[in-house]
Amino acid sequence: MQVEIRQQGPNLPFEVDEKSAAFLSRVVGLVPGIIYVFNHKTMSNEYSNRSMAELLGYSPQQLVEMGDTVIERCVHEEDLPGLVTYFASMDALPDGAYVSHEYRVYAKDGSILWLRSIDTAFERAADGSVLRHIGVASDITAQKEAEAELHRINAELEQRIQARTQELEMLNRELASNMATRTAELEKAQRDLEELTYAATHDLRVPVNNMTSLTHMLSEVESLLPVEHAETLGWMREVSQQASDKLDALICVAQAGLSAPGDFKEVDLAEATEQALVNLHFQIADARAVIKTEFMHPSVWFMPQEMENILQSMIGNAIRYHKPGRRPRLRILSRKCDDEVEISLQDNGSGLDLQRDRDKVFGLFKRAHTTPDGAGVSLYSIRRLLERAGGSIDVASTPGAGSCFSIRLPDREDVV
């Protein structure tokens, strides 16, 4: 039996009985989405359920009456080419398969809505091309608006991030420029101070030398002087010698600060130590000092002459500050520690009270020992020289039991 279902629109032929027709009519009327049948040959809408009227404001009959202008009148002009291409692609769609497409349409009141259509071939022509397709369209306007708002927020956030990044980059450039300027100013001030110190110490050398020479000249006739004058001369001689020693120390510090580092080479620690021991031969013999070496790492990258001077100064200190009544014993060791070489000098001297005197050990003109006399310069100069080369020096000690000074230097050629 031929039954025509009329849902406020055109006739659709279905070979179904009346009961099935009533059932189908109720189904398409209750479906919340738009159900439609589109004719590819006439490019017109042949059927739609009542949801079309609720969503777009057009009745199914009005859409049918638009004929082949329905697409042009209802679909957003920017989405027309894509929709036409979408229709043409259905010819290659296997039977029973579905495709979907999103596009904008104009409602009767001029508002714009977004639809998502899910379509399948409903009827094919003899050549296999799609004659009609049936589909369900749903309103996705709220989703699209949310996506657009999210995109807007993301774009705004990205703009803010870009603006903030540019601002931070500008601040970083300004900071780098200010730091470079300030660094240059500090370096110049340091150079000026060091040059002033160097010039001042050398300018003082002449009068100090003159005073020292005068005391020596007077010492030649000391036996002819009254007792009180001889005592005064002795005091003048002692003071002039102290002034000379302090001035020598100042010149040493100034030269250490002003002089550029020499060439770094691979220094054989055994050879450098041997030369330092030769230079200290008389002190070692006089103190009957016992010195042993163990170089597990045989060399270090440093300035050869400076390394020899450092070893000589520290060995000399170990002998000089040995504990009275105890024969000086000194062990000099070297080993590899990660990417550094450690040189340690362990003695059995009088030791140091580091809780009380740590700041004095490497301080300029500071001394942890009251006897014998000293200028308090050698360890300060050694530390400064090592730090300029990327190294360090530290000490561990127990009062009365001796000290262990540890030098650490980078184990590589590019230390400067």
Steps between C-alpha positions, in 0.01 A plus 500: 500500500627848414493729802596865502622657824435872503679690781416858413692451180536304178395145420753225575428154355541212745364156435378441857170418660290751686624391843863539397420833339347627823799377696747671267298820509513505878873424506601780264272737686660430838866496393656822640735537206416595144430206275509579132522350152697694238478447123835526326351525155272796572725636783188545712369390836222243458419425861567625854334440833349768720828560684600705197231753580595511866865558423509717188154649502417358155225244464585183306263621225685831470830319457348283228366807323848654490592227250855518369558833680480344846874455528583849378237662725560303819869408505763756599679623189844416640394137552330448161806367311581253776142371517482449122827306510363298793190402297714393204718281722200286594511328160800301623333420831432126545143402577436505872795731572461843654676831462466825693548868431479825697374824347312820574142580399278808515181476706188678379565789742851552355691341788782260422502144632753222480381153389670162498350263243546124498403362160477177303389407149122447485448432131741456211462555127566225246863613465556462876507869577298622796157622400378575849666497840337494839649666802459624854616850590556624854552849633861550613486878526569504874799271454640716219447816700681340793784396268516849355508651850772256602695589187455869577616448858798294384592763241467775759706297746764437235513872422542576870772237529675643195473851640626383839781303336605805300485708817713247688746480211528879500550499879761225466683701234490807721616294798782345297602844376489642853695204634761535226533872573519441874750217455717722284481776762595257780784354296632848428468595868685183597776569247528858623517382861762238424707746298471753780610238752789397280611861446460589867703205622780577257494870589538400866795276422747791469440659844484159669826398336655830607386445859636145497831617356523772764452251784772279351735799476433593861551139602864533394559748781256343744781424745577870529142597586364541852297203622167679465586603142608146416163370621324759285710393201406137559134597512539703175672205333219264601229740384670565166535127441131445579408782260719348231344154548145640484587699189644192331177317581289783355705501182459122475121528534480788253707312243287188545188703429640693205700235320329301229500121539789331322480214255338188638690182435507145628704524819678187624429508872804292590732739315335812645520355851862397455597853395312647798690263731832604347414863563416415865805280551646694794169535685427129455845400619494738795161368618587136413164485323377174345304553178331221306307522172236281334372629168215271394416764241840610365420835338273805504424781254639819648776760466824308565685772692195591707440136594860473615460822704178373661657169601812675630294744708279232651786260573688791657199584719473137614865506611478847649194426715601153616429409860802569725670179611338298219686410181309648200338240277318588180311289244423642156236306305304546178195320371217537247163611640230504231612772255755650739848422627549524876842572646516457878777588743469325840730607785543411868544860612333704768166499320230766486188581699270543199191580706683805625749584225357375166456857368860579587655207313447644151446864599728781385743608775331257740677227687368204695838448672662761719848346460716499303457839334340524157330746263172310456520520121606166350176301548292802397702534176483125434122495541457801273720348230321164516154661482603699194591168337168339594642311795470513877685433824367380834635373828409238761681510831509389862685711756822327602459221242583672171322633194404387151484762225314388185540666161249423227549592134300416184644200320492647150696725268239777462522620860527866397 
